[in-house]
Amino acid sequence: MLNSGEIYGINGPIIYVKGSSEFKMAELVYVGKEKLIGEVISLTNELTTIQVFEETSGLKPGETVAGTGHPLSVTLAPGILSNIFDGIQRPLKEMAKRSGAFINRGISVDSLDRGKLWKVHVMVAPGMPVAGGTVIAEVPETSAIIHKIMVPPGLAGTIIRVKADGEYRIEEEIAVLRLHDGSECALTMIQEWPIRRPRPTQKRYPATRPLITGQRILDTLFPIAKGGTAAIPGGFGTGKTMTQHQIAKWADADIIVYIGCGERGNEMTDVLEEFSHLTDPRNGNPLMDRTVLIANTSNMPVAAREASIYTGITLAEYYRDMGYHVAIMADSTSRWAEALRELSGRLEEMPAEEGFPAYLASRLSFFYERAGMMKNLNGTEGSVTIIGAVSPQGGDFSEPVTQNTKRFVRCFWGLDKSLAYARHFPAIHWLSSYSEYLTDLSSWYVENTGSGFGDCRNQLVAILNQESGLMEIVKLIGSDVLPDDQKLTLEIARVIRLGFLQQNAFHKEDTCVPLLKQLYMMETILYLHTRAKVLISMGMPMSVLKQSTIFERIIAIKYEVENDAFHKFAGYKKEIDAFYDDVIARNA
């Protein structure tokens, strides 16, 4: 018999059940007459502490708390993609039908549609040995993704019966497995998996392949590996969400999991509306065909916000187990950390820096460590890449969430409010950002773009660093006192910033740029630098060089050269040569 108890005390989303009980740690429970969903988070001989994922107004001592005997889990089956869930995998569209714009307490909704028929192609036969992860059937979940029905981890045996290909509901039996102990187990399309437990794999691979995003400053200067981790910190209005949107739309990931964790309701509405209308650039189908949205706005209960990122990453791991590359956008982990802080305060725990709980770092590390490129139980390769937005108050990167996040991610894309206010997007600052994947990915770049890519990148970064040092002098005494070679450095740095780092998300050719075009753009800018440097060394003043329009012409390459018209770059080099010859001829 499942255990139950009575409410002894209530403190916001935290409730207490007094007396010795049979509840288990992390057990899912139902609270009160309305059966609010909760989770056991602390146990002693005398007191059980439970966090409730719904509003607790109206609860009173004496109401019953009923245990379920199993942990808080997600339902894994066809129907996840194209769906919009809340933080504990309740479908928002279905709840809206039942309760309107605002979610009623205690509403009970299946996570997935159990009445829908799915076209199933069975891939096993009687007598076939299988184990956890073995693919037993395939289902075309959307126009973009084939959903692979797998044996749940931990099960192994021999298939004794299978159904014929046809249309089935997710609860219907697809095959029957005889376990090694002789018992039989029916296999359906459904798996249940605890959100706080990582799904098992065979092996973790090192980072050797980049996640290509089509964003020049990311792919060239600060790349992230498939299975890697990145943080996007920035103050209000600096473009965190827009950057994540661009990555979600253009990155070469198979599946996108977007977690709106504690963001404003109107911002989440924009996300939901925009994603619903976006077209997948790969195949012209709706982008939602390979996207899962988890929406947990700032006015929803904080406990559900805390659970939302675990829900999202468990869904991502499930599709990784099928052999897909999944990218998670968590927006934002600061709001998640604030939920931790509120729950910790309700629990009367000793606060650490800025009121955050002492276990903030371990919780962040547990989340980010679930990323990786893996060899799955069925022998396929898949990855989970985590890109977490951080919203430090006042844009202060020294606050605890940003600092602790930096300890566990290998990519740091620091957004700068001065760039955002100057309408330079993406507003990722090239001096405060870094990527520790550069060395790991260098061989991939050599194989796929040639040896020149890394050299060009290093030269661009060197010029930008030189500009930073020169700007300190310019601020003090102006640019007129600089020698012409340093004036040239400032001008080429301007070309790099405006023509390469700045990118227009709303321009057809500039919103996503292939790696080869990025390489040719860098080579063209550096060729201009080399030719202009020769002119300066010959005594030509910078004022003469700036009389030409060549610098503006190179800036305009990003708009004027189509993403498949690489032959046009030869024409720009001819223009640079003509500029060189013209300057010499006019000043001979």
ChimeraX attribute file (.defattr): number of C-alpha atoms within 10 A of each C-alpha:
attribute: neighborCount
match mode: 1-to-1
recipient: residues
	/A:1	6
	/A:2	9
	/A:3	14
	/A:4	17
	/A:5	21
	/A:6	18
	/A:7	21
	/A:8	17
	/A:9	16
	/A:10	18
	/A:11	12
	/A:12	16
	/A:13	21
	/A:14	22
	/A:15	26
	/A:16	22
	/A:17	24
	/A:18	17
	/A:19	13
	/A:20	13
	/A:21	16
	/A:22	14
	/A:23	22
	/A:24	20
	/A:25	16
	/A:26	20
	/A:27	19
	/A:28	24
	/A:29	27
	/A:30	19
	/A:31	28
	/A:32	21
	/A:33	11
	/A:34	12
	/A:35	17
	/A:36	20
	/A:37	24
	/A:38	26
	/A:39	23
	/A:40	23
	/A:41	15
	/A:42	16
	/A:43	19
	/A:44	11
	/A:45	10
	/A:46	10
	/A:47	15
	/A:48	24
	/A:49	21
	/A:50	27
	/A:51	26
	/A:52	24
	/A:53	24
	/A:54	22
	/A:55	19
	/A:56	19
	/A:57	10
	/A:58	6
	/A:59	17
	/A:60	15
	/A:61	14
	/A:62	13
	/A:63	15
	/A:64	18
	/A:65	24
	/A:66	19
	/A:67	23
	/A:68	17
	/A:69	16
	/A:70	14
	/A:71	21
	/A:72	22
	/A:73	20
	/A:74	20
	/A:75	20
	/A:76	20
	/A:77	26
	/A:78	24
	/A:79	19
	/A:80	23
	/A:81	22
	/A:82	18
	/A:83	20
	/A:84	22
	/A:85	25
	/A:86	24
	/A:87	30
	/A:88	26
	/A:89	25
	/A:90	20
	/A:91	22
	/A:92	21
	/A:93	13
	/A:94	17
	/A:95	20
	/A:96	13
	/A:97	9
	/A:98	15
	/A:99	12
	/A:100	12
	/A:101	11
	/A:102	11
	/A:103	15
	/A:104	14
	/A:105	16
	/A:106	17
	/A:107	15
	/A:108	14
	/A:109	14
	/A:110	12
	/A:111	21
	/A:112	21
	/A:113	17
	/A:114	16
	/A:115	10
	/A:116	12
	/A:117	13
	/A:118	18
	/A:119	14
	/A:120	24
	/A:121	19
	/A:122	19
	/A:123	15
	/A:124	20
	/A:125	16
	/A:126	13
	/A:127	13
	/A:128	12
	/A:129	16
	/A:130	21
	/A:131	19
	/A:132	17
	/A:133	24
	/A:134	24
	/A:135	20
	/A:136	22
	/A:137	20
	/A:138	20
	/A:139	19
	/A:140	15
	/A:141	21
	/A:142	17
	/A:143	11
	/A:144	20
	/A:145	16
	/A:146	14
	/A:147	22
	/A:148	26
	/A:149	27
	/A:150	25
	/A:151	23
	/A:152	19
	/A:153	16
	/A:154	9
	/A:155	16
	/A:156	19
	/A:157	21
	/A:158	19
	/A:159	23
	/A:160	17
	/A:161	18
	/A:162	19
	/A:163	16
	/A:164	13
	/A:165	14
	/A:166	12
	/A:167	14
	/A:168	19
	/A:169	19
	/A:170	23
	/A:171	15
	/A:172	16
	/A:173	17
	/A:174	25
	/A:175	22
	/A:176	19
	/A:177	26
	/A:178	20
	/A:179	17
	/A:180	11
	/A:181	8
	/A:182	10
	/A:183	9
	/A:184	15
	/A:185	16
	/A:186	14
	/A:187	21
	/A:188	22
	/A:189	27
	/A:190	21
	/A:191	19
	/A:192	13
	/A:193	21
	/A:194	18
	/A:195	22
	/A:196	18
	/A:197	13
	/A:198	18
	/A:199	18
	/A:200	16
	/A:201	18
	/A:202	13
	/A:203	14
	/A:204	16
	/A:205	14
	/A:206	14
	/A:207	17
	/A:208	21
	/A:209	20
	/A:210	21
	/A:211	21
	/A:212	22
	/A:213	23
	/A:214	22
	/A:215	29
	/A:216	25
	/A:217	22
	/A:218	22
	/A:219	19
	/A:220	24
	/A:221	20
	/A:222	21
	/A:223	28
	/A:224	30
	/A:225	27
	/A:226	26
	/A:227	27
	/A:228	29
	/A:229	27
	/A:230	26
	/A:231	26
	/A:232	25
	/A:233	31
	/A:234	26
	/A:235	20
	/A:236	14
	/A:237	13
	/A:238	26
	/A:239	21
	/A:240	26
	/A:241	20
	/A:242	15
	/A:243	19
	/A:244	20
	/A:245	18
	/A:246	17
	/A:247	23
	/A:248	22
	/A:249	21
	/A:250	18
	/A:251	19
	/A:252	18
	/A:253	22
	/A:254	18
	/A:255	26
	/A:256	26
	/A:257	23
	/A:258	26
	/A:259	31
	/A:260	32
	/A:261	33
	/A:262	29
	/A:263	21
	/A:264	13
	/A:265	16
	/A:266	10
	/A:267	13
	/A:268	23
	/A:269	13
	/A:270	11
	/A:271	18
	/A:272	18
	/A:273	11
	/A:274	13
	/A:275	21
	/A:276	15
	/A:277	11
	/A:278	14
	/A:279	16
	/A:280	17
	/A:281	12
	/A:282	11
	/A:283	10
	/A:284	10
	/A:285	15
	/A:286	19
	/A:287	24
	/A:288	23
	/A:289	21
	/A:290	23
	/A:291	24
	/A:292	25
	/A:293	26
	/A:294	27
	/A:295	29
	/A:296	27
	/A:297	23
	/A:298	18
	/A:299	11
	/A:300	21
	/A:301	20
	/A:302	30
	/A:303	24
	/A:304	27
	/A:305	30
	/A:306	24
	/A:307	22
	/A:308	27
	/A:309	29
	/A:310	24
	/A:311	26
	/A:312	26
	/A:313	30
	/A:314	24
	/A:315	24
	/A:316	26
	/A:317	26
	/A:318	21
	/A:319	22
	/A:320	27
	/A:321	28
	/A:322	23
	/A:323	20
	/A:324	21
	/A:325	26
	/A:326	29
	/A:327	31
	/A:328	27
	/A:329	27
	/A:330	27
	/A:331	26
	/A:332	24
	/A:333	27
	/A:334	24
	/A:335	24
	/A:336	27
	/A:337	24
	/A:338	19
	/A:339	23
	/A:340	21
	/A:341	22
	/A:342	18
	/A:343	22
	/A:344	19
	/A:345	15
	/A:346	15
	/A:347	15
	/A:348	9
	/A:349	14
	/A:350	11
	/A:351	14
	/A:352	13
	/A:353	11
	/A:354	10
	/A:355	15
	/A:356	23
	/A:357	21
	/A:358	15
	/A:359	13
	/A:360	18
	/A:361	18
	/A:362	12
	/A:363	14
	/A:364	19
	/A:365	16
	/A:366	15
	/A:367	16
	/A:368	22
	/A:369	16
	/A:370	23
	/A:371	25
	/A:372	25
	/A:373	25
	/A:374	25
	/A:375	20
	/A:376	24
	/A:377	19
	/A:378	19
	/A:379	16
	/A:380	15
	/A:381	21
	/A:382	24
	/A:383	30
	/A:384	31
	/A:385	27
	/A:386	28
	/A:387	28
	/A:388	25
	/A:389	25
	/A:390	26
	/A:391	23
	/A:392	21
	/A:393	12
	/A:394	10
	/A:395	18
	/A:396	13
	/A:397	18
	/A:398	10
	/A:399	14
	/A:400	20
	/A:401	25
	/A:402	23
	/A:403	13
	/A:404	16
	/A:405	24
	/A:406	16
	/A:407	11
	/A:408	19
	/A:409	21
	/A:410	18
	/A:411	24
	/A:412	25
	/A:413	27
	/A:414	23
	/A:415	26
	/A:416	23
	/A:417	20
	/A:418	12
	/A:419	16
	/A:420	19
	/A:421	12
	/A:422	9
	/A:423	12
	/A:424	20
	/A:425	22
	/A:426	26
	/A:427	26
	/A:428	29
	/A:429	20
	/A:430	20
	/A:431	12
	/A:432	11
	/A:433	17
	/A:434	19
	/A:435	19
	/A:436	15
	/A:437	20
	/A:438	20
	/A:439	12
	/A:440	15
	/A:441	17
	/A:442	16
	/A:443	16
	/A:444	15
	/A:445	20
	/A:446	13
	/A:447	9
	/A:448	11
	/A:449	14
	/A:450	13
	/A:451	14
	/A:452	14
	/A:453	21
	/A:454	20
	/A:455	11
	/A:456	19
	/A:457	16
	/A:458	13
	/A:459	13
	/A:460	23
	/A:461	16
	/A:462	13
	/A:463	17
	/A:464	21
	/A:465	14
	/A:466	15
	/A:467	21
	/A:468	15
	/A:469	10
	/A:470	17
	/A:471	14
	/A:472	11
	/A:473	13
	/A:474	15
	/A:475	9
	/A:476	8
	/A:477	11
	/A:478	11
	/A:479	16
	/A:480	9
	/A:481	11
	/A:482	14
	/A:483	12
	/A:484	19
	/A:485	19
	/A:486	17
	/A:487	20
	/A:488	22
	/A:489	18
	/A:490	20
	/A:491	17
	/A:492	24
	/A:493	24
	/A:494	18
	/A:495	21
	/A:496	22
	/A:497	18
	/A:498	18
	/A:499	23
	/A:500	23
	/A:501	23
	/A:502	23
	/A:503	24
	/A:504	17
	/A:505	17
	/A:506	9
	/A:507	11
	/A:508	12
	/A:509	17
	/A:510	22
	/A:511	17
	/A:512	23
	/A:513	22
	/A:514	16
	/A:515	21
	/A:516	16
	/A:517	19
	/A:518	20
	/A:519	19
	/A:520	19
	/A:521	23
	/A:522	22
	/A:523	20
	/A:524	18
	/A:525	25
	/A:526	18
	/A:527	16
	/A:528	21
	/A:529	20
	/A:530	11
	/A:531	15
	/A:532	23
	/A:533	17
	/A:534	13
	/A:535	19
	/A:536	19
	/A:537	11
	/A:538	10
	/A:539	10
	/A:540	18
	/A:541	16
	/A:542	19
	/A:543	11
	/A:544	12
	/A:545	18
	/A:546	13
	/A:547	10
	/A:548	13
	/A:549	10
	/A:550	18
	/A:551	20
	/A:552	13
	/A:553	16
	/A:554	23
	/A:555	21
	/A:556	15
	/A:557	19
	/A:558	24
	/A:559	16
	/A:560	14
	/A:561	17
	/A:562	16
	/A:563	18
	/A:564	12
	/A:565	10
	/A:566	13
	/A:567	11
	/A:568	14
	/A:569	17
	/A:570	12
	/A:571	10
	/A:572	19
	/A:573	17
	/A:574	11
	/A:575	16
	/A:576	23
	/A:577	16
	/A:578	13
	/A:579	19
	/A:580	18
	/A:581	13
	/A:582	13
	/A:583	18
	/A:584	13
	/A:585	9
	/A:586	8
	/A:587	8
	/A:588	6
